[in-house]
Amino acid sequence: MKKIYILHGWTYTLERWQPLLDKLKSNKVLPVLLKIPGLSAPLKEVWGLNDYVDWLDRELAHEQEKVVLLGHSNGGRICLSFVSKYPEKVDKLILIDSAGIFHNELPIRLKRFVFGNLARFGRRFTDSQQLRKFLYKLTRESDYERANPIMRKTMHNLITSDVSGLLGLIYVTVIMIWGERDRLTPLKDGKVMLGLLRNAKLHVVKGARHSPMFTNVEEVGEIILKEL
């Protein structure tokens, strides 16, 4: 049975993955949904992107053959960094609305400012819960509001990571699946990656947003099965 290792995005619940997992299993593909430290598994210290790459290397250490990786959003960022470092360990990479392209537009700069300085900012000016909620809403990051201090610093480390410089070094086959209407990692990011990667293909899911594997299970599942 073909095996595929899945790295989820920035989420604390994994139940929504089940329909896609079931579809893959019913077609003789074994999905292994990894528990990412800090999100679906505990994390005791602040991590950066390299720490997640080292963690993934440990998770795959028992594999004797090249693996298939699938990464969604931040999971895609980790996968891209891993593949650039260990190309000999990966047979194929599947990205779904992957993070990793660095942006410097005003909303993104605001998000980095809030993530990097919110604790100090809040203590200096106010302890108001309403202000903090306003800042979270302004950056459109409810997950940050729910995160503990370790994960807030970890999130800041990750969103300031730019993997675009690594893409030209990646020569394994990369299959990209992208929601047409994604606002978090927009389709233009996928097109940038397509232009930088050596061996990549882009599938656009019409009308979908950031998580087409939840909203368009059949279509995404068929793409994955075809490309495997």
C-alpha positions as protocol buffer text, in pm:
chain_id: "A"
residue {
  index: 1
  type: MET
  ca { x: 0 y: 0 z: 0 }
}
residue {
  index: 2
  type: LYS
  ca { x: 132 y: 344 z: -95 }
}
residue {
  index: 3
  type: LYS
  ca { x: 203 y: 564 z: 207 }
}
residue {
  index: 4
  type: ILE
  ca { x: 178 y: 942 z: 231 }
}
residue {
  index: 5
  type: TYR
  ca { x: 290 y: 1155 z: 525 }
}
residue {
  index: 6
  type: ILE
  ca { x: 70 y: 1459 z: 588 }
}
residue {
  index: 7
  type: LEU
  ca { x: 171 y: 1779 z: 767 }
}
residue {
  index: 8
  type: HIS
  ca { x: -135 y: 1984 z: 859 }
}
residue {
  index: 9
  type: GLY
  ca { x: -148 y: 2361 z: 879 }
}
residue {
  index: 10
  type: TRP
  ca { x: -187 y: 2589 z: 1181 }
}
residue {
  index: 11
  type: THR
  ca { x: -476 y: 2414 z: 1351 }
}
residue {
  index: 12
  type: TYR
  ca { x: -545 y: 2258 z: 1688 }
}
residue {
  index: 13
  type: THR
  ca { x: -804 y: 2004 z: 1566 }
}
residue {
  index: 14
  type: LEU
  ca { x: -753 y: 1736 z: 1303 }
}
residue {
  index: 15
  type: GLU
  ca { x: -1105 y: 1597 z: 1267 }
}
residue {
  index: 16
  type: ARG
  ca { x: -1173 y: 1781 z: 941 }
}
residue {
  index: 17
  type: TRP
  ca { x: -901 y: 1578 z: 770 }
}
residue {
  index: 18
  type: GLN
  ca { x: -1093 y: 1253 z: 817 }
}
residue {
  index: 19
  type: PRO
  ca { x: -1300 y: 1256 z: 492 }
}
residue {
  index: 20
  type: LEU
  ca { x: -985 y: 1297 z: 283 }
}
residue {
  index: 21
  type: LEU
  ca { x: -804 y: 1031 z: 485 }
}
residue {
  index: 22
  type: ASP
  ca { x: -1097 y: 794 z: 429 }
}
residue {
  index: 23
  type: LYS
  ca { x: -1093 y: 858 z: 56 }
}
residue {
  index: 24
  type: LEU
  ca { x: -723 y: 785 z: 34 }
}
residue {
  index: 25
  type: LYS
  ca { x: -756 y: 469 z: 242 }
}
residue {
  index: 26
  type: SER
  ca { x: -1042 y: 342 z: 25 }
}
residue {
  index: 27
  type: ASN
  ca { x: -810 y: 374 z: -273 }
}
residue {
  index: 28
  type: LYS
  ca { x: -526 y: 176 z: -115 }
}
residue {
  index: 29
  type: VAL
  ca { x: -322 y: 474 z: 0 }
}
residue {
  index: 30
  type: LEU
  ca { x: -215 y: 484 z: 365 }
}
residue {
  index: 31
  type: PRO
  ca { x: -223 y: 843 z: 498 }
}
residue {
  index: 32
  type: VAL
  ca { x: -13 y: 920 z: 806 }
}
residue {
  index: 33
  type: LEU
  ca { x: -132 y: 1246 z: 959 }
}
residue {
  index: 34
  type: LEU
  ca { x: 159 y: 1365 z: 1170 }
}
residue {
  index: 35
  type: LYS
  ca { x: 101 y: 1549 z: 1497 }
}
residue {
  index: 36
  type: ILE
  ca { x: 292 y: 1875 z: 1464 }
}
residue {
  index: 37
  type: PRO
  ca { x: 462 y: 1991 z: 1787 }
}
residue {
  index: 38
  type: GLY
  ca { x: 287 y: 2288 z: 1943 }
}
residue {
  index: 39
  type: LEU
  ca { x: -39 y: 2228 z: 1761 }
}
residue {
  index: 40
  type: SER
  ca { x: -151 y: 1866 z: 1779 }
}
residue {
  index: 41
  type: ALA
  ca { x: 135 y: 1769 z: 2012 }
}
residue {
  index: 42
  type: PRO
  ca { x: 302 y: 1948 z: 2309 }
}
residue {
  index: 43
  type: LEU
  ca { x: 592 y: 2189 z: 2263 }
}
residue {
  index: 44
  type: LYS
  ca { x: 801 y: 2293 z: 2563 }
}
residue {
  index: 45
  type: GLU
  ca { x: 1023 y: 2556 z: 2401 }
}
residue {
  index: 46
  type: VAL
  ca { x: 1014 y: 2807 z: 2119 }
}
residue {
  index: 47
  type: TRP
  ca { x: 1091 y: 2655 z: 1780 }
}
residue {
  index: 48
  type: GLY
  ca { x: 1196 y: 2795 z: 1444 }
}
residue {
  index: 49
  type: LEU
  ca { x: 1164 y: 2646 z: 1097 }
}
residue {
  index: 50
  type: ASN
  ca { x: 1489 y: 2449 z: 1127 }
}
residue {
  index: 51
  type: ASP
  ca { x: 1361 y: 2283 z: 1445 }
}
residue {
  index: 52
  type: TYR
  ca { x: 1056 y: 2158 z: 1255 }
}
residue {
  index: 53
  type: VAL
  ca { x: 1278 y: 2027 z: 976 }
}
residue {
  index: 54
  type: ASP
  ca { x: 1484 y: 1834 z: 1231 }
}
residue {
  index: 55
  type: TRP
  ca { x: 1165 y: 1702 z: 1391 }
}
residue {
  index: 56
  type: LEU
  ca { x: 1035 y: 1578 z: 1056 }
}
residue {
  index: 57
  type: ASP
  ca { x: 1367 y: 1409 z: 988 }
}
residue {
  index: 58
  type: ARG
  ca { x: 1331 y: 1219 z: 1315 }
}
residue {
  index: 59
  type: GLU
  ca { x: 973 y: 1120 z: 1229 }
}
residue {
  index: 60
  type: LEU
  ca { x: 1088 y: 970 z: 899 }
}
residue {
  index: 61
  type: ALA
  ca { x: 1410 y: 812 z: 1027 }
}
residue {
  index: 62
  type: HIS
  ca { x: 1265 y: 461 z: 1021 }
}
residue {
  index: 63
  type: GLU
  ca { x: 1177 y: 475 z: 651 }
}
residue {
  index: 64
  type: GLN
  ca { x: 1412 y: 281 z: 428 }
}
residue {
  index: 65
  type: GLU
  ca { x: 1279 y: 423 z: 101 }
}
residue {
  index: 66
  type: LYS
  ca { x: 1192 y: 766 z: -28 }
}
residue {
  index: 67
  type: VAL
  ca { x: 865 y: 904 z: 107 }
}
residue {
  index: 68
  type: VAL
  ca { x: 574 y: 1105 z: -27 }
}
residue {
  index: 69
  type: LEU
  ca { x: 504 y: 1422 z: 171 }
}
residue {
  index: 70
  type: LEU
  ca { x: 191 y: 1636 z: 171 }
}
residue {
  index: 71
  type: GLY
  ca { x: 189 y: 1975 z: 340 }
}
residue {
  index: 72
  type: HIS
  ca { x: -94 y: 2222 z: 385 }
}
residue {
  index: 73
  type: SER
  ca { x: -24 y: 2590 z: 456 }
}
residue {
  index: 74
  type: ASN
  ca { x: 243 y: 2603 z: 727 }
}
residue {
  index: 75
  type: GLY
  ca { x: 289 y: 2229 z: 683 }
}
residue {
  index: 76
  type: GLY
  ca { x: 388 y: 2305 z: 325 }
}
residue {
  index: 77
  type: ARG
  ca { x: 648 y: 2552 z: 444 }
}
residue {
  index: 78
  type: ILE
  ca { x: 804 y: 2283 z: 663 }
}
residue {
  index: 79
  type: CYS
  ca { x: 796 y: 2032 z: 378 }
}
residue {
  index: 80
  type: LEU
  ca { x: 964 y: 2270 z: 134 }
}
residue {
  index: 81
  type: SER
  ca { x: 1243 y: 2342 z: 378 }
}
residue {
  index: 82
  type: PHE
  ca { x: 1283 y: 1970 z: 451 }
}
residue {
  index: 83
  type: VAL
  ca { x: 1298 y: 1872 z: 85 }
}
residue {
  index: 84
  type: SER
  ca { x: 1557 y: 2140 z: 11 }
}
residue {
  index: 85
  type: LYS
  ca { x: 1778 y: 1991 z: 284 }
}
residue {
  index: 86
  type: TYR
  ca { x: 1705 y: 1622 z: 230 }
}
residue {
  index: 87
  type: PRO
  ca { x: 1604 y: 1574 z: -134 }
}
residue {
  index: 88
  type: GLU
  ca { x: 1734 y: 1219 z: -132 }
}
residue {
  index: 89
  type: LYS
  ca { x: 1466 y: 1123 z: 124 }
}
residue {
  index: 90
  type: VAL
  ca { x: 1162 y: 1242 z: -72 }
}
residue {
  index: 91
  type: ASP
  ca { x: 1005 y: 1080 z: -378 }
}
residue {
  index: 92
  type: LYS
  ca { x: 731 y: 1337 z: -432 }
}
residue {
  index: 93
  type: LEU
  ca { x: 595 y: 1648 z: -259 }
}
residue {
  index: 94
  type: ILE
  ca { x: 232 y: 1754 z: -261 }
}
residue {
  index: 95
  type: LEU
  ca { x: 152 y: 2108 z: -150 }
}
residue {
  index: 96
  type: ILE
  ca { x: -194 y: 2239 z: -67 }
}
residue {
  index: 97
  type: ASP
  ca { x: -214 y: 2620 z: -46 }
}
residue {
  index: 98
  type: SER
  ca { x: 138 y: 2625 z: 93 }
}
residue {
  index: 99
  type: ALA
  ca { x: 294 y: 2902 z: 298 }
}
residue {
  index: 100
  type: GLY
  ca { x: 652 y: 3007 z: 240 }
}
residue {
  index: 101
  type: ILE
  ca { x: 649 y: 3309 z: 9 }
}
residue {
  index: 102
  type: PHE
  ca { x: 752 y: 3618 z: 205 }
}
residue {
  index: 103
  type: HIS
  ca { x: 519 y: 3917 z: 176 }
}
residue {
  index: 104
  type: ASN
  ca { x: 571 y: 4273 z: 288 }
}
residue {
  index: 105
  type: GLU
  ca { x: 233 y: 4427 z: 219 }
}
residue {
  index: 106
  type: LEU
  ca { x: 81 y: 4643 z: 494 }
}
residue {
  index: 107
  type: PRO
  ca { x: -150 y: 4372 z: 642 }
}
residue {
  index: 108
  type: ILE
  ca { x: 144 y: 4130 z: 660 }
}
residue {
  index: 109
  type: ARG
  ca { x: 371 y: 4392 z: 818 }
}
residue {
  index: 110
  type: LEU
  ca { x: 98 y: 4463 z: 1071 }
}
residue {
  index: 111
  type: LYS
  ca { x: 67 y: 4093 z: 1150 }
}
residue {
  index: 112
  type: ARG
  ca { x: 442 y: 4058 z: 1205 }
}
residue {
  index: 113
  type: PHE
  ca { x: 442 y: 4369 z: 1425 }
}
residue {
  index: 114
  type: VAL
  ca { x: 157 y: 4240 z: 1640 }
}
residue {
  index: 115
  type: PHE
  ca { x: 302 y: 3889 z: 1669 }
}
residue {
  index: 116
  type: GLY
  ca { x: 648 y: 4018 z: 1753 }
}
residue {
  index: 117
  type: ASN
  ca { x: 552 y: 4292 z: 1997 }
}
residue {
  index: 118
  type: LEU
  ca { x: 203 y: 4231 z: 2131 }
}
residue {
  index: 119
  type: ALA
  ca { x: 308 y: 4122 z: 2479 }
}
residue {
  index: 120
  type: ARG
  ca { x: 530 y: 4426 z: 2533 }
}
residue {
  index: 121
  type: PHE
  ca { x: 283 y: 4657 z: 2360 }
}
residue {
  index: 122
  type: GLY
  ca { x: -6 y: 4535 z: 2573 }
}
residue {
  index: 123
  type: ARG
  ca { x: 175 y: 4571 z: 2904 }
}
residue {
  index: 124
  type: ARG
  ca { x: 301 y: 4918 z: 2818 }
}
residue {
  index: 125
  type: PHE
  ca { x: -23 y: 5071 z: 2701 }
}
residue {
  index: 126
  type: THR
  ca { x: -306 y: 4865 z: 2846 }
}
residue {
  index: 127
  type: ASP
  ca { x: -401 y: 4531 z: 2991 }
}
residue {
  index: 128
  type: SER
  ca { x: -738 y: 4547 z: 2820 }
}
residue {
  index: 129
  type: GLN
  ca { x: -865 y: 4217 z: 2682 }
}
residue {
  index: 130
  type: GLN
  ca { x: -1069 y: 4420 z: 2433 }
}
residue {
  index: 131
  type: LEU
  ca { x: -754 y: 4576 z: 2285 }
}
residue {
  index: 132
  type: ARG
  ca { x: -589 y: 4240 z: 2246 }
}
residue {
  index: 133
  type: LYS
  ca { x: -897 y: 4095 z: 2078 }
}
residue {
  index: 134
  type: PHE
  ca { x: -908 y: 4396 z: 1847 }
}
residue {
  index: 135
  type: LEU
  ca { x: -545 y: 4341 z: 1746 }
}
residue {
  index: 136
  type: TYR
  ca { x: -606 y: 3972 z: 1684 }
}
residue {
  index: 137
  type: LYS
  ca { x: -910 y: 4055 z: 1472 }
}
residue {
  index: 138
  type: LEU
  ca { x: -712 y: 4321 z: 1286 }
}
residue {
  index: 139
  type: THR
  ca { x: -452 y: 4064 z: 1187 }
}
residue {
  index: 140
  type: ARG
  ca { x: -722 y: 3802 z: 1118 }
}
residue {
  index: 141
  type: GLU
  ca { x: -546 y: 3550 z: 1338 }
}
residue {
  index: 142
  type: SER
  ca { x: -781 y: 3392 z: 1590 }
}
residue {
  index: 143
  type: ASP
  ca { x: -536 y: 3102 z: 1623 }
}
residue {
  index: 144
  type: TYR
  ca { x: -279 y: 3343 z: 1761 }
}
residue {
  index: 145
  type: GLU
  ca { x: -525 y: 3452 z: 2029 }
}
residue {
  index: 146
  type: ARG
  ca { x: -566 y: 3089 z: 2135 }
}
residue {
  index: 147
  type: ALA
  ca { x: -193 y: 3013 z: 2135 }
}
residue {
  index: 148
  type: ASN
  ca { x: 19 y: 2995 z: 2447 }
}
residue {
  index: 149
  type: PRO
  ca { x: 328 y: 3221 z: 2477 }
}
residue {
  index: 150
  type: ILE
  ca { x: 562 y: 2956 z: 2338 }
}
residue {
  index: 151
  type: MET
  ca { x: 349 y: 2906 z: 2028 }
}
residue {
  index: 152
  type: ARG
  ca { x: 305 y: 3279 z: 1978 }
}
residue {
  index: 153
  type: LYS
  ca { x: 681 y: 3321 z: 1952 }
}
residue {
  index: 154
  type: THR
  ca { x: 701 y: 3010 z: 1737 }
}
residue {
  index: 155
  type: MET
  ca { x: 434 y: 3144 z: 1503 }
}
residue {
  index: 156
  type: HIS
  ca { x: 626 y: 3469 z: 1472 }
}
residue {
  index: 157
  type: ASN
  ca { x: 942 y: 3275 z: 1383 }
}
residue {
  index: 158
  type: LEU
  ca { x: 757 y: 3085 z: 1111 }
}
residue {
  index: 159
  type: ILE
  ca { x: 574 y: 3373 z: 945 }
}
residue {
  index: 160
  type: THR
  ca { x: 901 y: 3563 z: 913 }
}
residue {
  index: 161
  type: SER
  ca { x: 1062 y: 3266 z: 734 }
}
residue {
  index: 162
  type: ASP
  ca { x: 1105 y: 3298 z: 358 }
}
residue {
  index: 163
  type: VAL
  ca { x: 1166 y: 2972 z: 172 }
}
residue {
  index: 164
  type: SER
  ca { x: 1146 y: 3121 z: -177 }
}
residue {
  index: 165
  type: GLY
  ca { x: 1525 y: 3119 z: -203 }
}
residue {
  index: 166
  type: LEU
  ca { x: 1523 y: 2742 z: -152 }
}
residue {
  index: 167
  type: LEU
  ca { x: 1275 y: 2659 z: -427 }
}
residue {
  index: 168
  type: GLY
  ca { x: 1527 y: 2662 z: -709 }
}
residue {
  index: 169
  type: LEU
  ca { x: 1727 y: 2397 z: -522 }
}
residue {
  index: 170
  type: ILE
  ca { x: 1436 y: 2152 z: -515 }
}
residue {
  index: 171
  type: TYR
  ca { x: 1442 y: 1899 z: -796 }
}
residue {
  index: 172
  type: VAL
  ca { x: 1192 y: 1640 z: -673 }
}
residue {
  index: 173
  type: THR
  ca { x: 847 y: 1634 z: -832 }
}
residue {
  index: 174
  type: VAL
  ca { x: 616 y: 1887 z: -667 }
}
residue {
  index: 175
  type: ILE
  ca { x: 238 y: 1876 z: -714 }
}
residue {
  index: 176
  type: MET
  ca { x: 61 y: 2192 z: -603 }
}
residue {
  index: 177
  type: ILE
  ca { x: -312 y: 2210 z: -527 }
}
residue {
  index: 178
  type: TRP
  ca { x: -447 y: 2560 z: -471 }
}
residue {
  index: 179
  type: GLY
  ca { x: -780 y: 2716 z: -384 }
}
residue {
  index: 180
  type: GLU
  ca { x: -872 y: 2975 z: -647 }
}
residue {
  index: 181
  type: ARG
  ca { x: -1003 y: 3219 z: -386 }
}
residue {
  index: 182
  type: ASP
  ca { x: -746 y: 3165 z: -112 }
}
residue {
  index: 183
  type: ARG
  ca { x: -681 y: 3489 z: 78 }
}
residue {
  index: 184
  type: LEU
  ca { x: -429 y: 3360 z: 331 }
}
residue {
  index: 185
  type: THR
  ca { x: -179 y: 3215 z: 85 }
}
residue {
  index: 186
  type: PRO
  ca { x: -316 y: 3352 z: -242 }
}
residue {
  index: 187
  type: LEU
  ca { x: -303 y: 3174 z: -574 }
}
residue {
  index: 188
  type: LYS
  ca { x: -35 y: 3417 z: -691 }
}
residue {
  index: 189
  type: ASP
  ca { x: 198 y: 3254 z: -434 }
}
residue {
  index: 190
  type: GLY
  ca { x: 139 y: 2920 z: -602 }
}
residue {
  index: 191
  type: LYS
  ca { x: 223 y: 3072 z: -938 }
}
residue {
  index: 192
  type: VAL
  ca { x: 543 y: 3220 z: -794 }
}
residue {
  index: 193
  type: MET
  ca { x: 640 y: 2877 z: -662 }
}
residue {
  index: 194
  type: LEU
  ca { x: 556 y: 2720 z: -996 }
}
residue {
  index: 195
  type: GLY
  ca { x: 799 y: 2955 z: -1165 }
}
residue {
  index: 196
  type: LEU
  ca { x: 1079 y: 2886 z: -918 }
}
residue {
  index: 197
  type: LEU
  ca { x: 1053 y: 2509 z: -877 }
}
residue {
  index: 198
  type: ARG
  ca { x: 1231 y: 2288 z: -1129 }
}
residue {
  index: 199
  type: ASN
  ca { x: 968 y: 2017 z: -1166 }
}
residue {
  index: 200
  type: ALA
  ca { x: 624 y: 2133 z: -1055 }
}
residue {
  index: 201
  type: LYS
  ca { x: 262 y: 2119 z: -1163 }
}
residue {
  index: 202
  type: LEU
  ca { x: -23 y: 2340 z: -1039 }
}
residue {
  index: 203
  type: HIS
  ca { x: -387 y: 2233 z: -999 }
}
residue {
  index: 204
  type: VAL
  ca { x: -635 y: 2513 z: -923 }
}
residue {
  index: 205
  type: VAL
  ca { x: -956 y: 2422 z: -738 }
}
residue {
  index: 206
  type: LYS
  ca { x: -1225 y: 2655 z: -866 }
}
residue {
  index: 207
  type: GLY
  ca { x: -1411 y: 2856 z: -602 }
}
residue {
  index: 208
  type: ALA
  ca { x: -1213 y: 2705 z: -314 }
}
residue {
  index: 209
  type: ARG
  ca { x: -1040 y: 2905 z: -44 }
}
residue {
  index: 210
  type: HIS
  ca { x: -750 y: 2813 z: 184 }
}
residue {
  index: 211
  type: SER
  ca { x: -849 y: 2454 z: 265 }
}
residue {
  index: 212
  type: PRO
  ca { x: -982 y: 2279 z: -48 }
}
residue {
  index: 213
  type: MET
  ca { x: -905 y: 1940 z: 107 }
}
residue {
  index: 214
  type: PHE
  ca { x: -1199 y: 2007 z: 342 }
}
residue {
  index: 215
  type: THR
  ca { x: -1442 y: 2178 z: 107 }
}
residue {
  index: 216
  type: ASN
  ca { x: -1362 y: 1987 z: -213 }
}
residue {
  index: 217
  type: VAL
  ca { x: -1267 y: 1646 z: -78 }
}
residue {
  index: 218
  type: GLU
  ca { x: -1347 y: 1446 z: -391 }
}
residue {
  index: 219
  type: GLU
  ca { x: -1164 y: 1677 z: -630 }
}
residue {
  index: 220
  type: VAL
  ca { x: -855 y: 1710 z: -412 }
}
residue {
  index: 221
  type: GLY
  ca { x: -854 y: 1338 z: -340 }
}
residue {
  index: 222
  type: GLU
  ca { x: -871 y: 1253 z: -710 }
}
residue {
  index: 223
  type: ILE
  ca { x: -584 y: 1489 z: -788 }
}
residue {
  index: 224
  type: ILE
  ca { x: -369 y: 1327 z: -521 }
}
residue {
  index: 225
  type: LEU
  ca { x: -451 y: 974 z: -633 }
}
residue {
  index: 226
  type: LYS
  ca { x: -383 y: 1058 z: -996 }
}
residue {
  index: 227
  type: GLU
  ca { x: -47 y: 1219 z: -919 }
}
residue {
  index: 228
  type: LEU
  ca { x: 70 y: 938 z: -692 }
}
